[in-house]
């Protein structure tokens, strides 16, 4: 009996166009370009000559459709989806927490998606009367989006550039800020210069097409192409230092002086540097890692950054307002990452049970720790030398010893033998959203 002919295999060309576009949307732009070179038909499908093709929209939807309203970004006829993909691919690394370095001490900055923009906000502990002790003040100050002409634009509100939360209160005008239209007369155009994936600079001045300042574009392209990796950062800092140093280029200083006069002294901004906080969430292997908040012994809300170093130690630092050295001060460090498991000894139970958990008198009862201790970590650090509130002798071993109590709800508290307190820490953010935010100006609540 004759065998039936085998079923013919379907090729990519046999699929419907919407299926083809859905498959191609998994590719990167460079891979799409390579595929488009295989035939004229595929070149037309990939929209080589059409920056608003269905494929560019599908690629944007696949990567960012769940984060923002893509069609709101491209509401202008001049804004193509290919341009939108390019800008969002460059700006996506901003999402999350950053730390400002340099003048004024390290402040936290949080970037998040908006409906038609990316918004950056300075994060401060809220005043005592707000948030029942754990409130976080979020002050939007930077927006990135597309202009009506379809060009990338970054706008900064000078009112959000103060060095403390006290200065910020009342500085943001009680008027509607429209990041999607960028029509607020108080917003100042700035440039965002990326130094790799974990460092960017906000600068005043004219912006090039890619968002960089005209006087730094050539320099950055040159050193990125020619400098060894270990020299790149030192040359970047040298470049920005020379721009304001007495030995810097005089023509450059004259140009910046003209810009200061053109925009007005109140709108002239010094460059601000920000570095990324990559690991701001705990993981199963690193349960203490991340950004936390807690009421300190001074009855003030403080931010804490806990990180695991390369040699296996755990470092806890306080991130707060203040000068450069006191604003990012260490709290404890330990090289022993082995937890004591339950059941605990009588001594350990008494050590925890006889301590007072710090919380504000007016705090909501739900904010008072009631979780059970899951594990205990011993602290034996020498960071007491850097703690301003510490007055005990550094020769006393009990002055540097303490405990970390990990709770069954995923949070933890810490305390030292030199006092009788437990500082309980809570999450600042979960699943990409800030917790316990306090909005002073309701007009900005949509950010």
N, C-alpha and C positions, 0 to 999 in steps of 0.2 A: 504494500500500500504506500502510495507516495506521501511523503511528509508535507505538512502545510508550511508555506513560506513563513520565515520568522517575522515578527512584528517589526516594522521600520521604527528606528529610534528617532525621537524628536530632537531637533536642534534648537538653539536659543532663538533663531529667527522664526520658529513656528509658534512661539508663545505670543499671546496678545500683548499689545504695547504696554498696557498698564502693568502686566506681570513683569515685563522686561524692565520697566522703570523701577518697580519695587525691588527687583534683584540688584539692579545697578546702584540703588541708593545705599547699599552696604559698602560700596567702594569709596576710596578717597579720591579727591580731585585729580591727583596725578594718575591714579589707576583708570579713572574715567577717560582722561585725555589719551592714555595709551590705547584703551579700547576703541575710542573714536577714530583712531588712525587705521583701523582694520578695514573699514569700508565707508563709502559715502552715506549709505543708509544708516549705519550706526553713528556716523558723525552728526547726521540730522537728529537722530534719536537722543544723542547726548547734549544737543543744544550748543554745539561749538560756536555757532554764529548767533545764538539767542540766549543772552544772559538771564532771561526770565523763563526759561524752559521748565517743563513739568519735572524734569529730573533734578534741577537745582532746588525746587520747592520740596521734592521728596527727600532729598539729602538733608535739607534743613529740618524738615519735620521729624526725620528719624533721630537726629541728634538732640534737637532742642524743642521739639513740639510739645513735650510734657512740661517744659519749664517756663515757656513764655508764649505770647500770642504772636506768631511769626508774621501774619498778614498785617498786624498793627505796625510792625517795624517797617514794612514795605508799602505803607499807604501812599507814598509819593510815587508818581509815575517814573521818576528818575531813579528810584531805589530798586535795583534788581536783586533777585534772589542769589545770584552768583556773588554780588558784592556783599550781601548780608551774610552769606556763608563765610566769606573771607574774614569779615570783621568779628563774627561770633566765634570763629575758630581761634582768633587771636585773643579775644576778651574772655573766653570761657575759663581760663586759668585764674581769673580774678575771683571767682565765686568761692566764698569761704572767709576765713579769718586771716588778717594780716597784722603786723606790728610795726608801728612807726618808729624809726630810729633817728637819733640825732637830737636836735634842739627840742627841749621841752619834755624829754623822757619818752618812754615807750607807751603809746596809746593803742588800744585795740581798734581795728577797723574791720567791718563786716560787709562783704559784698553779696548781693542777692539779686535774683531775677525779678524784673518788673514786667508788666504787660507789654511794653514796647521799649524797654531800656534795661540797663543794669545799673543798680543804685548802690553807692557806697555810703556807709554810715559809721560815724565814730561811736564807740561803745564805752559808756561810763556807768559806774554804780549810781543808781538813782538816789536822790535825797532821801533822808530818813522817813519823811512823811509819805513816801510813795512806794508802792510795790510791797508793802508789809515786810520790809527789810531785805527782800531778795530781788527787788525791781531793778531792771536794767534800762538805762536811758539810752535811746537810740536817736542819734541826730544825723539825718541825711545831709551829706555835703558834696557828693560827687555823682554825676550821672553820665552814662555813656550810651549813645544811640546814633541814629541817622538823622541828618537834617532834612529839611524839605527838598533840598537839592539832591538827596541821596548820598551825601558824603558823610563819612564817620566824623563824629563830633563828641567832645568831652567838655562838660560844663561843671564848674565848681561854684558853690555858694560861699563867699568869704565869711559869712556868719558862722560857718561850721569849722573854722580854722583856729578857734581859741585853744589854749593849752589846758583848760580844765573845764569840768562840767559847770562850775559856778560861773565862769565867764560865758559859757554857751547859753545859759538861761536868759532868755529875753533878747538874744542877738539875732535869732532866726525870725524874720518878719512874719507876722500873722497874715500872710497873703498866699494865694494859691500858687504853688510852684507846679508848672506843667512840663515835666520832663519830656513828654511825647512831642510837644510843640516847641520846646525850648524858647518860650517867649518871655520869660521872666527877665526883666531888665536888670535884676540884681545878680544874675548868673554870669560868670566870667569864663570865657573859653580858655581851656588849658590843654596841654599835651600830656599824654601818658607814654612814657618811654620804658619799654620792657628790657630788663637786663637778665635774659634767660627766663626761666619759668618761676623763679622764686624771689624776684626783686624787681620793683618798678619805681619810677620817679614821676611825681606830678610837678610840672613846670609851667610857669607863665611864659607867654610868647606866642609867636605865630606857629601854626600847625601845618605840617606837610600832609600829603594825601594819605600817608600811612599812620598819621597821628604823632609823628616825631617832630621836634623843633628843627627848623632849617639849619641852625648852626651846629646841631649834634648828629644829624643824620649821616653825613659823610664819615664822621669819626667812628660812629658805632658800626657802620657797615665795614669800614676798613679793619678795625680791630677784630670783629667777629670772623672775618675771612682770613686774617693773617696771624693773629696772636695765639700762642699756646694756651690751653685751658687754665693753667696755673697763673698766667699773667693777666688774664682778661679782667678779673675783678679789680686788681690793683691799678690797671690803666684806666678803668672806668672812674674809680674814685679820684685818681690824679687829674683826669680830665675835668670833672666837676669842681674840684678844688681850685684848679687853675683859672676857672671862669670867674672866681670872686677874689682870688689872691692878688696881692700887689704886683707879683711878677707875671700875672696872666696877660693875655692879649689885650692891648689897650683899645683896639678897634672894637673888640667884642664888648668891653665894658662900656664904651661910648654908646653902642647900639642898645644895650640893656638900659642905660640911663635914659635914652630917648623913649624907649617903650614905657619906662616908669612914668615919664611925664605925659605920655599919650593916654595911658589908661587911668592915670590918677594914682596917687600914693595909696589910697585906701584899697585899690584893687591890685596892687603889685604884690606878687607872691614869691617868696623864696622857695627854691626846690625842696620838696619833701620826699624822703626815701621810705619805702615800705618793704618789709621782708615777710614772706609767707610763713604761716604756722601750718605745717603740713598735717601733723598728727594731733588733731584737736578732739578726737573721739576715742574712747577706750575700745580695746579689742579683747577677745577671750585670752590671748596670750599676754596682753598688757592692760590689765583691768584698771590701773590707776592713771593711765595716759590720758592727756587731753586738757582742755580748758575747763576750769571749775570756778565756782563762786562760794564764798562763805563769810560768816560774821566773825571778825577777828577779835582779839582780846580788847581792842579799843572800841568795840561795839560799832564798827564800821564795816560795810560790805566791801570785801576785797576780791580781786580776781587772782587766780592761781593757775600757773602752767606747769603740768607734770610731764616729764619726758624721760625716756629710757635712753641711756647713752650707749656708746659702742663697746664699752667694757662691762656691760651688764648692770650698771648702777641705775638708780632712780633719783632724779633731781626734781625738786619742787621749788618754784620761784614765784614770787609775788609780782604781779603786773599791775602797777598802780600809777596814779598821777604823781608828778613831782619832778625832781631834777633827774639828770641822766643816770646817775649812779644809784640813787635811792629808789628810783621808779621801777627798777627791775631787779629786786634784791632776792637773794636765795633764802629759802626757809629751812629745808633739810635735804640731805643727800645720804643715800645708803647704798652700799655695795652688796648687801645681803637681800636678795629678792625671794628668799624661801619663806613662805607663809606658815604660820602655826595653824594647824587644822583643829577643828572641834573633835572631841571635847577638850576644853581648856582647863588648865590647872586652877586651883583655888586662888593662887596669887594673881593670875592674869584676870580672873573674873572680878576680883576686888579692885584691881588697878583700873579697870574700866567702869565698874559699877559705882565707885566712890567719886567719880568725876562729874563736873557740871558741864552740860552742853550749852555753849554760848548761843543765845538767840535774843532778839529784841523783846522787850516786855509786851509791846503791842503786836507781836507777830501772830499771824493766824495759826491756830493749833495744828493745821495740816502741815505747816512748815517745820514743826518741831520733830526731831528725829524719833521715830518709834520702831525703826527696822531692827532686826536682830543681827548680831555680829556673826558674820560668816567665817572670816579668817582674820588673823592678826599678823602684822609685819613689824619686826623690831627695827628701830631707827637708832643708829649710833653715828651721828654726823658731827662735824666741827663747824657747821654754818652758824653757830651761835655768835661767832665773832662779827657776823654781818647783820644780825638782827638788832635794829635800833632799840627795841624795847627790852633787850636783855641786859641786865645789870649784874648778873651773877658772875663769879669767877670762872674763867675758862679752864681752870685746873680741876674743877669738880666734874667727875665723869657723869654724874646725874644731870648736869646742866646740858649735856649734849645727847642724852638718851631719851628715847620716847617710843611711841607706838603708832602704827597706822591700823585702824579698824575698818575692814571692808565689810559693808552691810549687804544683806541679801537682796536689796533693791538696786544694786549696781552702783551705789554711791559709797563714800567712805569719809572717815574723820581721822584727825591726827591730834596728838598731844605730846607734851614733854614732861619729864619727871620734875622739872623745875617749877611747875605750876600744877593746878588742879583742874585744868580746862580741857575740853574737847572741841576743836574747830571742825564742824561738820561741813563738808563740801557738797554742792549740788551742781548739776549740769548747767552750763550757760546756754547750750543749744542742743537740740536733738533733731535728727532727720532733716538737717539743713535749715532749721528755723530757730530763731532766738526764743528763749523762754522768759516769761515774766517781764515783757517789754513794757515800758512806760512811755506813752506818747504825750508830750507836752502840748503839741500843736495838732489838733485833730485833722487839719488840712493835709497833714503829711502821713496820715495813718494808712494810706493805700500803698505806701512804698514797701 
